[in-house]
Amino acid sequence: MNAEANQPDCFDPVFRLCIYEAGHAITAYLLRQKIVAVQMLPRPPMTIAEKAFLSNSWDSFMDILENRALELFGGQIAEDIMCGGTSCCSGDISRIDEISRILCGLSTEEEIESEDILFDLEDRAKEMFTPDHVKAAIQPVAEFLYAQELEGHMEIDGKAITRIIEQYIPKPPEEKRGLLQLLRLA
């Protein structure tokens, strides 16, 4: 942490990575996914969240792919908000591009291009981070991840991360899915 004005130390690559992973975790939370854990160095850094979909439902599968792309965008958006640009984990863009191409291939819309899907997902992800209370959650989550990293924890409990997020962002409402709705989706 930078002591000046309580600003993040964007020159510290580990703290910058923590900001990035905070963005992934916050996005997963906003998508109503259970955050299982965040893995840190020396393992490949990643946010692990439960993603469930209805078997034999292409729409449900496509929703999972969209949510994964939104989650990937969340890291870059958080880094941009806190550090004024992105430098971490550029591989996520190629993953998002691949997901966009898969979604395009699965789409029933003939005129849609994979780039249209990618830019739509990016706009949706940016919109998730427009509320001030969402932006306010980034730094405390990143600080927690950073402290855990400094203590040598390679995997950080998702429940602890969720508790921090909930201090800033109200819990998203659960989707009510009754048996009839589930049967209609299948």
Phi, psi and chi 1 to 4 in degrees:
 res  aa     phi    psi   chi1   chi2   chi3   chi4
   1 MET       -  140.7  -80.3  -60.2  -61.8      -
   2 ASN   -88.1  125.2 -174.2  -18.5      -      -
   3 ALA   -66.3  -26.6      -      -      -      -
   4 GLU   -70.3  116.7  -64.4  177.2   15.1      -
   5 ALA    55.7   25.9      -      -      -      -
   6 ASN    54.8   38.1 -158.1   26.3      -      -
   7 GLN   -92.3  149.3  -66.6  -62.9  -50.4      -
   8 PRO   -68.4  150.4   24.3  -31.8      -      -
   9 ASP   -88.0   88.3 -175.2   -1.8      -      -
  10 CYS   -73.0   -7.6  -67.5      -      -      -
  11 PHE   -86.9  -12.4  -65.8  106.7      -      -
  12 ASP   -86.6  110.0  179.4  -19.7      -      -
  13 PRO   -61.5  -30.1   16.6  -24.4      -      -
  14 VAL   -71.7  -42.3  174.1      -      -      -
  15 PHE   -66.7  -37.5 -167.9   77.2      -      -
  16 ARG   -62.3  -40.0 -162.5  164.0 -176.7  134.5
  17 LEU   -62.2  -38.3  175.8   62.1      -      -
  18 CYS   -64.9  -38.0  -68.5      -      -      -
  19 ILE   -61.5  -45.2  -68.4  169.8      -      -
  20 TYR   -59.7  -48.9 -162.7   84.2      -      -
  21 GLU   -67.4  -31.5  -70.8  -57.6  -34.5      -
  22 ALA   -61.0  -40.7      -      -      -      -
  23 GLY   -61.8  -41.2      -      -      -      -
  24 HIS   -62.1  -46.5  -71.2  -45.7      -      -
  25 ALA   -64.9  -43.0      -      -      -      -
  26 ILE   -63.4  -41.1  -69.5  167.2      -      -
  27 THR   -63.2  -45.5  -53.6      -      -      -
  28 ALA   -58.0  -43.0      -      -      -      -
  29 TYR   -60.6  -46.4  174.4   84.0      -      -
  30 LEU   -63.8  -25.8  -69.8  169.0      -      -
  31 LEU   -87.7    8.8  -67.0  169.0      -      -
  32 ARG    64.2   32.6  -67.4 -175.1  -66.4  -84.1
  33 GLN   -95.2  147.1  -62.9  172.5   -1.4      -
  34 LYS   -79.5  122.1  177.4 -175.4  174.6 -172.3
  35 ILE   -80.6  116.2  -58.1  166.1      -      -
  36 VAL   -84.1  -49.6  176.4      -      -      -
  37 ALA  -168.3  162.9      -      -      -      -
  38 VAL  -120.1  127.3  170.1      -      -      -
  39 GLN   -95.0  138.7  -70.4 -178.7   -8.1      -
  40 MET  -119.5 -173.7  -63.4  -59.9  -69.4      -
  41 LEU   -62.1  149.5  -58.3  170.2      -      -
  42 PRO   -85.9   -0.6   32.6  -34.9      -      -
  43 ARG   -70.1  162.8  -59.7  171.3   95.7  176.8
  44 PRO   -62.7  121.5  -19.9   29.3      -      -
  45 PRO   -62.6  134.9  -17.0   28.2      -      -
  46 MET  -164.7  152.8   70.1  174.5   78.8      -
  47 THR   -98.6  128.3  -62.4      -      -      -
  48 ILE  -106.3  118.3  -56.8  164.9      -      -
  49 ALA  -131.0  146.4      -      -      -      -
  50 GLU   -72.9  129.3  -72.9 -175.9    0.7      -
  51 LYS  -125.7  111.2  -64.6  165.4 -177.1   62.8
  52 ALA  -111.2  142.8      -      -      -      -
  53 PHE  -143.7  160.1   66.1   95.9      -      -
  54 LEU   -75.6  129.4  -62.4  171.0      -      -
  55 SER   -66.9  150.5   63.1      -      -      -
  56 ASN    63.2   23.0  -59.9  -41.4      -      -
  57 SER  -124.2  106.8  170.3      -      -      -
  58 TRP   -64.3  -36.1  -75.4  109.9      -      -
  59 ASP   -62.4  -42.8  -71.2  -22.0      -      -
  60 SER   -65.0  -41.4  179.1      -      -      -
  61 PHE   -63.2  -42.6  178.3   66.1      -      -
  62 MET   -64.6  -36.1  -71.1  171.8   65.4      -
  63 ASP   -61.8  -41.4  -73.6  -15.9      -      -
  64 ILE   -63.1  -42.3  -70.1  -62.5      -      -
  65 LEU   -64.0  -43.2  -70.1  175.0      -      -
  66 GLU   -60.7  -44.9  -74.6 -177.2   12.4      -
  67 ASN   -62.5  -37.5  -73.1  -11.5      -      -
  68 ARG   -64.5  -42.2  179.3   62.5 -179.8  139.3
  69 ALA   -64.3  -41.6      -      -      -      -
  70 LEU   -61.2  -42.8  -68.2  168.4      -      -
  71 GLU   -61.6  -42.5 -172.7 -179.2  -43.0      -
  72 LEU   -63.3  -42.1  -70.0  168.7      -      -
  73 PHE   -62.8  -33.0  -91.5  125.3      -      -
  74 GLY   -56.7  -35.9      -      -      -      -
  75 GLY   -64.3  -46.6      -      -      -      -
  76 GLN   -66.4  -38.3  -67.1 -171.0  -29.8      -
  77 ILE   -65.4  -43.1  -67.3  166.6      -      -
  78 ALA   -61.9  -43.3      -      -      -      -
  79 GLU   -63.3  -41.4 -175.5 -176.1    5.6      -
  80 ASP   -64.0  -42.3 -170.7   46.6      -      -
  81 ILE   -62.9  -45.8  -71.3  168.7      -      -
  82 MET   -83.3  -30.9  -61.5  -57.8  -69.5      -
  83 CYS  -119.5   -0.5  -61.5      -      -      -
  84 GLY    72.8   22.1      -      -      -      -
  85 GLY   168.0  172.6      -      -      -      -
  86 THR  -119.3  139.6   59.9      -      -      -
  87 SER  -142.1  -12.5   67.2      -      -      -
  88 CYS   -93.2  139.4 -177.4      -      -      -
  89 CYS    55.7   51.2  -50.3      -      -      -
  90 SER   -63.6  -15.2   59.7      -      -      -
  91 GLY   -62.9  -20.4      -      -      -      -
  92 ASP   -63.7  -31.6  -77.1   -4.2      -      -
  93 ILE   -63.4  -41.3  -72.3  -63.2      -      -
  94 SER   -66.4  -33.6   62.7      -      -      -
  95 ARG   -66.2  -43.7  -70.2 -179.2 -170.2   96.3
  96 ILE   -63.4  -40.6  -63.3  165.3      -      -
  97 ASP   -61.3  -43.6  179.7   61.3      -      -
  98 GLU   -63.2  -43.5 -176.8  176.3   10.7      -
  99 ILE   -61.8  -41.7  -69.7  168.9      -      -
 100 SER   -61.5  -40.0  -61.9      -      -      -
 101 ARG   -66.5  -39.3  -69.4  176.3 -170.8  -78.1
 102 ILE   -64.6  -46.1  -66.9  168.3      -      -
 103 LEU   -60.9  -38.5  -71.8  168.8      -      -
 104 CYS   -62.8  -43.5 -176.2      -      -      -
 105 GLY   -64.5  -31.1      -      -      -      -
 106 LEU   -86.8  -13.9  -65.4  171.8      -      -
 107 SER   -69.8  145.8  175.8      -      -      -
 108 THR   -90.6   -7.1   57.1      -      -      -
 109 GLU   -80.6  122.9  -66.1 -178.3   42.3      -
 110 GLU   -75.6  -30.3  -68.4 -179.7   23.8      -
 111 GLU   -90.1    0.7  -62.8  -63.5  -42.9      -
 112 ILE   -86.9  140.1 -165.3  151.0      -      -
 113 GLU  -109.8  155.1  -61.2  -73.1  -29.1      -
 114 SER   -61.8  -33.6   63.9      -      -      -
 115 GLU   -64.8  -35.5  -68.6   82.0   12.1      -
 116 ASP   -61.9  -42.3  -62.2  -30.1      -      -
 117 ILE   -64.6  -46.3  -66.9  170.8      -      -
 118 LEU   -58.0  -47.9 -174.3  143.4      -      -
 119 PHE   -68.7  -33.6  -67.5  128.0      -      -
 120 ASP   -65.1  -43.7  176.6   63.3      -      -
 121 LEU   -63.3  -40.6  -70.1  167.3      -      -
 122 GLU   -62.5  -44.2 -178.9 -179.7   30.6      -
 123 ASP   -61.7  -41.5  -70.0  -16.7      -      -
 124 ARG   -64.4  -40.6  -72.5  171.8   45.3 -160.9
 125 ALA   -65.9  -42.9      -      -      -      -
 126 LYS   -61.5  -38.6  -75.1  179.8  178.2  176.5
 127 GLU   -62.5  -34.2 -171.3  174.9  -54.4      -
 128 MET   -61.9  -29.5  -65.8  170.8   78.9      -
 129 PHE   -98.1    8.3  -80.1   84.4      -      -
 130 THR   -74.9  -33.6   56.1      -      -      -
 131 PRO   -64.3  139.7  -21.6   32.9      -      -
 132 ASP   -59.3  -36.2  -71.5  -22.0      -      -
 133 HIS   -68.4  -27.2   64.4  -80.6      -      -
 134 VAL   -72.3  -45.7  174.8      -      -      -
 135 LYS   -59.4  -38.4  -68.6  175.1 -171.6  171.0
 136 ALA   -65.9  -22.1      -      -      -      -
 137 ALA   -79.6  -20.3      -      -      -      -
 138 ILE   -60.9  -52.7  -60.9  168.7      -      -
 139 GLN   -63.6  -46.8 -173.1  162.0  -34.3      -
 140 PRO   -62.6  -36.5  -13.9   19.6      -      -
 141 VAL   -66.9  -43.8  173.1      -      -      -
 142 ALA   -62.0  -41.2      -      -      -      -
 143 GLU   -62.3  -40.7  -71.2  172.2   -5.9      -
 144 PHE   -64.1  -46.7  174.8   72.7      -      -
 145 LEU   -60.5  -40.7  -64.8  174.2      -      -
 146 TYR   -63.5  -45.3 -171.8   69.5      -      -
 147 ALA   -61.9  -41.2      -      -      -      -
 148 GLN   -64.7  -40.4  -65.8  -66.4  -60.8      -
 149 GLU   -62.0  -45.0  170.4   68.5   19.4      -
 150 LEU   -63.6  -29.5  -68.8  179.2      -      -
 151 GLU   -80.7   -3.0  -69.7  177.1   12.7      -
 152 GLY    91.3   10.7      -      -      -      -
 153 HIS   -77.8  120.7  -60.2  -81.6      -      -
 154 MET   -86.3  -24.3  -71.4 -174.1  -75.4      -
 155 GLU  -130.3  126.6 -170.7  164.1  -68.3      -
 156 ILE  -111.2  131.1  -58.9  152.8      -      -
 157 ASP   -60.2  129.2  178.8   48.0      -      -
 158 GLY   -65.2  -32.0      -      -      -      -
 159 LYS   -63.7  -40.0  -71.2  179.0 -173.9  176.7
 160 ALA   -65.8  -40.1      -      -      -      -
 161 ILE   -65.5  -43.5  -63.0  164.3      -      -
 162 THR   -60.7  -40.5  -59.2      -      -      -
 163 ARG   -60.3  -37.9  -77.4 -167.8  -64.7  -87.5
 164 ILE   -68.1  -46.4  -65.1  167.6      -      -
 165 ILE   -58.4  -42.9  -64.7  170.6      -      -
 166 GLU   -63.6  -19.6  -72.9  175.4  -22.6      -
 167 GLN   -70.1  -19.8  -67.9  175.0   23.0      -
 168 TYR  -115.4  -33.4  -63.4   87.5      -      -
 169 ILE  -120.5  122.8  -54.7  170.7      -      -
 170 PRO   -58.8  146.7  -14.5   23.2      -      -
 171 LYS   -62.2  127.1 -168.1  170.7 -165.8  161.8
 172 PRO   -62.9  143.8  -17.4   27.7      -      -
 173 PRO   -65.3  145.0   19.8  -26.7      -      -
 174 GLU   -74.5  142.2  -68.4  -70.7  -34.9      -
 175 GLU   -76.9  129.9  -75.2 -174.6    6.6      -
 176 LYS   -84.8  118.7  -56.5 -112.8 -172.7 -129.4
 177 ARG  -126.0  102.3  -69.3 -160.7  171.7  178.5
 178 GLY   -82.3  171.9      -      -      -      -
 179 LEU   -59.4  -41.3 -179.0   58.6      -      -
 180 LEU   -62.8  -41.8  -72.1  176.6      -      -
 181 GLN   -65.0  -42.0 -175.4 -178.5    8.4      -
 182 LEU   -61.6  -40.1  -70.1  173.8      -      -
 183 LEU   -66.9  -36.1  -68.8  174.2      -      -
 184 ARG   -67.6  -33.2  -80.9 -170.6 -146.1  118.6
 185 LEU   -74.7  -27.2  -68.8  173.3      -      -
 186 ALA   -78.1      -      -      -      -      -
